[in-house]
Amino acid sequence: PSFEELEQLDTDRLLQSHFVEKLFSQMDIIASEWGKIHGYLNWQGILNNAFHLRGQDIFTDFTDRPDFVHQFFSNICDVMIRFAQMVQERQRMSGFYINQLSVSNCVMNMISPDMYTEFVFPYDKKIASNFERFGVHTCNWNITPYIDALSRLPNLGYLDMGMDSDLVRVKEIFPKTRRAVMYSPVALLEKSLESIALDLRRIFEDLAPCDVVVADIQHTTPDWKINNLLEMCRSLEEGSQG
């Protein structure tokens, strides 16, 4: 879409589009065939969606067109909230209780903490305030510079991060949040088992209880290495319980 089209986004029109009708038609089919409409849609995030629509220009817009950025982000936020509430209301009607939304801030580290606080945080906060539980996915990034801003988000039930983050501080600031480390698929492929074990021990000592997410595993990573990682995680978990 052109800059002019993005300026004139119509929330009501978007929510009455063929795409929305098709999704609700699919949910009706699920309900008729299986009853409860299980599932959690990936809503992306404010900055992710803006990046998909605007491309790399969104990063210069922060400086060149700040008013446009706020208008654009506000429209994206409203669509996400209203669309998610519509979908989740239909799911609850089917008997599947859901009242949460997680955002994917995959490119958060491409803007400064100050820019996040000024341009993205207000809309993350608005989304969080409209659901019982809110989650933030940050990919494998170092979230340390953003901890103060993230700590002000309400209802934060989930937060993931990269290993370079200050895990001790994260645990201190987010004691009731379900925490997860995104373990690097490149590290899994290239590191020795001894190095992987040290990484997992550090995660366990600094952040547990937490999850370790091993996503995007490279096709060249041997099964034995994956199985060893899983066994290391089990041993750490069982040791903490014993």
N, C-alpha and C positions, 0 to 999 in steps of 0.2 A: 504493500500500500504506500501511496505517496504521503509526504508530510501533511498536505492539505487534508487528505482522507483521515489521517490519524487525529488531526485537530478536531474533526467533526464526528468522531465516533459517537454513535447513538446506542446507549446501553439497552434501552427498551427494544430497539430493533434487533440487536444482537441476540437478545433472549427470546425473540420470537422467530428466529431463523430456522431454516430447514434442518440444520445440524442439531439444534435443541429438540426439535420435533422427533427426529430420528432416534436420538438417545432415549427419549421417553418411550417411544414405541418399542425399543429393544428391552427396556425395563419392564414394560407390560408383558412382553413375551416371556421374560424370565419369571415374572410373578405367576403367570398362568401355567407355566410348565413345572416350576420348582418351588413356588411359594415365596419364601424369603429372598429378597434381592441383596445378596451379600456383596461385599466389595468396597474398595477404597480407590477412588479416582485420583490420578496425579494431576493436581491443579497447577503445577509449576509454581511460579512466584511472581511478585511484581516486576522485579528486574529481569528475571528470565523471560517472562512474556513480552516485556518491552523490547528486550534484545532480539527476540524472534521477529517481532513486527517492524522494528526500526533499524535493526542491524547495528553495526559499530558506531553509527552516528549518535546513538543514545548517550555514549560516553562523553562526547563533546557537547551534547545538548545540556549537560549539567552546568556547564559554564556559559555556553552561548545562548541557551533558551531555557532558563530555570523555570519560568512561568509555564511554559509548554510542558516541561517534565512533570510538574505537579498536576497539571490538568490531565495529562496522559496517564500518569500513575493512578490518579483518583478514579478515572474511568475504568482502568483495568481492575482496580480494587473492588469497585462496585459490581462489576460483572462477575468476578470470582465469588464474592460473598453471596450475591443473589442467586447465581447459578448453583453454587454448592448447597445453599439452603433449599432450593427447589428439588434438587436430586436427593438430598438426605431426607427431606420430608417424605418423598415417595418411598424411599427405602424403609423408613420407620413405619409407614402405613402397611408395608408388607410383613412387618414383624421383626425386621433387622434394625436394632437400635444403633444409631450413629449420630454423633454431634461433635465433629472434630474436623480440623483442616490443617494440613501440613504444607508449608511452602518450601519450594526448592530454590535456595539462593546460591546456585552453582557458580555464579560469576561475581559473588560478593567481594572477593579479594581483588577485583579489577577496579574497585572504587575505594576511596579512603574511608576510615571509620567516621570522619566528619561528614563525608558525603552520604554514607549510609544513614547516619543519624538524621541528617536534614531531609533527604529525599525518599528514602525507602522505609525507615523505621516508622514514620507516622501511619503508613498504610499496612505494614505488618502488624502494628498495634491495633489498628481498626479491625483487621481480620481476626486477630486473637480475641478481641472483645466480643465478637459475634458468635463464638463457639465455646463449648465447654472445655475443650482441649485444643491446644495449638502446638504445632511442631515446626522445627526449622532444620532443613537439610542444607549443609554447607559444602558438600563434597569432601574432598580430602585436603581442605584448606586449613591454614593456621588461623583459628578464630580468636586468638589472644587479644589482638587490637580491638575486637568488636565485643568483648565480654561485657563491658559496662553498658553498652546500648542494649544488648540482648537481655541483660538482667532486668531491664525495665519492661519487658514484654509480659503481659498477663497470661495466666493459664498455660504456661509453657510446660507441656508434658513430654516433649522429646527434643533432643538436640544432638546432632552428630558433628564430627570434627576430624581433622587430620592429626597424626601423631605429634607433629611439631607444636601443637597447642600446649598451653600451660595446663596440663591435666589436673594437677593438684588444685589450682585456683578454680578450674571449672567445677570440680567436685564441691569445693567450698561454697561457690556462688550459687550453684544449682543442685542443692542436696536432694530435692524431691523430683527432679526432672529425670526421665529415662535418658541416660547418656549412652552414646555410641562412638566408637572410633572407626573411621573408614580406613581399613588397612590397605596400603598401596598394593595393587596387583603387580606392579613392577618390582616392589620389594619382595613379594612372595616368589616371583620368578627368579630373581637374581641373587637374593641373599642366601646364605647358608642356613641350615637348620638351627645352628647355634645362635646366629644373629636373630633369627625369627623368634627363638625362645626368649632371648633377652628383651626383645620388643614387647612380647606378650606379657612377660613378667613385669615390665615397667608399667604397661597399661593396667595390669591387675593391681599393682601396689598403689598407683596414683589415682585411679579412677573407679575401680570396682566398688559396688556392683555396676556393671555396664555391659553393653553388647560390643562385639567385634564384628564389623561388617566386612565381608570379603567379596566385593563385587567386581564385575568386569575382569574376571580371571582370564589371563592370556591363554590362547589355545595351545601354546607351547609349554605351559606349566604342567609337569607330570602329576598324575593322580596321587602318587605316593607322597608328594610334597604337601598336597592339600590335605590328605588323610593325616599326615603328621601334625599339621597345624591344628586340625580339629581335635586330635588327641591331646595336644598341649593345652588347648582351651579346657577340655574336660578335666584334665589333671588339676589345673589351677582352680576350677570351680569345685571339684570334689574335695580338694585340700582345704578350701575355705569353709566347707561345710563340716569337715571332719574334726 
